[in-house]
Amino acid sequence: MNQLFHIFQLTGTDAEKIASAPDEPHSHDYEELIIGIQGSLEHFIDFKTTVQQAPFISFVTKGKIHRVIPKPDQGECNMWVIRFKSEFIPETTFQLYSYYHDHANLSLQAGTCFTRMITLSEMMYQEMQQTVPDFAVIRHLLSALFTMIESERKKSEPDESGIQKTQNITFKNFLKILEENYHRPEGVEFYAEKLFMSARNLNLICQTILHQSVSEIIETRKLIEAKNLLINSDKTISEIGYDLGYNEKAYFTNVFKRRSGQTPTEFREEMRKLIS
């Protein structure tokens, strides 16, 4: 996907087309949120298939192998599909990963809260129809939508085992500390010390939950913020690198290209063309 943000409504006709020729299991380079209003969703993710009946929420994090097949109910299917790049809401991306890493689908109750989620989706869609959409407005609406979803998720989540609950708390605390310090040139030992644990145990928890090492998560967070700054500021490449703890422009450029396949300058030019 070349856009930072994209939203569309999936109808019964769309569902029939997808069901007649479903994709193979795949991954993509963006985050995807599906809000099911009518119909059902056959979802293959985490190497198992589940069927969600509307109303439901399905969130697929970037890179996860999955396949979705929407299905009409008595000929009717209505779902909002929201796709966005990680850098679109960088301050909440990892929180979403931790919430949904093994709970991609969430059944909801029809009612006021779900109606508000639909309204937020409609507002984002309407803003995207403007000649010049205000992405700041869309970011706020999307963040509000995820806040509502998280509130509903907390009400329905099953009790976790003692070990799993402890690991999740530790991981979320790590993300909170990372959010406060990702711009600094700190490594695994710094974060482990803040959490009063060994670097090895912190790495084990991160591998269990996000399938990444602590170093990879730190680097990914820096990359997301770098993309955010490249899109939304006029800072030079050197300034952005320095802000994120890279003292040398060449090293920052090499890390960025290795992780994203483009230099910072190439990424900035491509994004500005898309937005304009």
Residue pairs with C-beta under 8 A, 6 or more apart in sequence:
1 28
1 29
1 30
1 83
1 85
2 270
2 274
3 83
3 85
3 274
4 84
4 85
4 87
4 88
4 135
4 231
4 271
4 274
4 275
5 82
5 83
5 84
5 85
5 88
5 128
5 135
5 138
5 142
6 82
6 83
6 84
6 128
7 80
7 81
7 82
7 83
7 121
7 124
7 125
7 128
8 80
8 81
8 125
9 78
9 79
9 80
9 81
9 125
10 34
10 70
10 77
10 78
10 79
10 80
10 81
11 77
11 78
12 39
12 72
12 75
12 76
12 77
12 78
14 70
14 77
15 39
15 70
15 71
15 72
15 77
16 72
18 68
18 69
18 70
19 69
19 70
19 71
22 67
22 69
23 67
24 67
25 44
25 65
25 66
25 67
26 65
26 66
26 67
27 62
27 63
27 64
27 65
27 66
28 60
28 62
28 63
29 62
29 63
29 85
30 62
30 83
30 84
30 85
30 86
31 59
31 60
31 61
31 62
31 83
31 84
31 85
31 86
31 93
31 96
32 59
32 60
32 81
32 82
32 83
33 57
33 58
33 59
33 60
33 80
33 81
33 82
33 83
33 145
34 41
34 56
34 57
34 58
34 59
34 60
34 68
34 79
34 80
34 81
34 82
35 56
35 57
35 79
35 80
35 82
35 117
35 118
35 121
36 52
36 53
36 54
36 55
36 56
36 57
36 58
36 79
37 54
37 55
37 78
37 79
37 80
37 118
38 54
38 72
38 73
38 76
38 77
38 78
38 79
39 54
39 70
39 71
39 72
39 73
39 76
39 77
39 78
39 79
40 51
40 52
40 53
40 54
40 70
40 71
40 73
41 51
41 52
41 56
41 58
41 68
41 69
41 70
41 71
41 79
41 105
42 49
42 50
42 51
42 68
42 69
42 70
42 71
43 49
43 50
43 51
43 52
43 58
43 66
43 67
43 68
43 69
43 104
43 105
44 66
44 67
44 68
45 60
45 64
45 65
45 66
45 67
45 104
45 105
46 64
46 102
46 104
47 65
50 105
52 58
52 105
52 107
53 73
53 107
54 73
54 78
54 79
55 107
55 108
55 109
55 110
55 114
56 105
56 106
56 107
56 108
57 105
57 106
57 108
57 117
57 149
57 152
58 68
58 104
58 105
58 106
59 96
59 100
59 104
59 106
59 149
60 66
60 68
60 104
61 96
61 97
61 100
61 101
62 86
64 104
66 104
70 77
70 79
71 77
80 118
80 121
80 125
82 121
82 124
82 142
84 142
85 227
86 93
86 224
86 227
87 224
87 225
87 227
87 228
87 231
88 135
88 139
88 142
89 139
89 142
89 143
90 221
90 224
90 225
90 227
90 228
91 179
92 143
92 146
93 224
94 175
94 178
94 179
94 217
94 221
95 172
95 175
96 146
97 210
98 168
98 171
98 172
98 175
98 209
98 210
99 150
99 153
101 209
101 210
103 153
103 157
106 149
106 152
106 153
106 156
107 156
108 114
108 152
113 148
113 151
113 152
116 148
117 145
117 148
117 149
120 141
120 142
120 144
120 145
120 148
121 145
123 141
124 138
124 141
124 142
127 133
127 134
127 137
127 138
127 141
128 138
135 275
160 168
167 205
167 208
167 209
168 209
170 195
170 197
170 202
170 205
171 205
171 206
171 209
171 210
173 195
174 191
174 195
174 202
174 205
174 206
174 214
177 191
177 194
177 195
178 191
178 217
178 218
178 221
179 221
181 190
181 191
182 218
182 221
182 222
182 225
182 244
182 245
183 222
183 225
183 243
183 244
183 245
184 245
185 245
185 246
185 247
186 218
186 245
187 215
187 218
188 199
188 202
188 203
188 213
188 214
188 215
188 218
189 199
191 202
191 214
191 218
192 198
192 199
192 201
192 202
192 214
195 202
199 214
202 214
203 213
203 214
206 212
206 213
206 214
206 217
207 213
210 217
212 220
219 255
219 259
220 259
222 244
222 245
223 255
223 256
223 259
223 260
225 244
226 240
226 241
226 244
226 252
226 256
226 264
227 260
227 267
227 271
229 235
229 240
229 243
230 240
230 264
230 267
230 268
230 271
231 268
231 271
231 272
231 275
233 240
235 243
237 249
237 252
237 253
237 264
237 265
238 249
238 252
240 252
240 264
241 247
241 248
241 249
241 251
241 252
241 253
241 264
244 252
246 252
246 255
252 264
253 263
253 264
256 262
256 263
256 264
256 267
257 263
260 267
262 270
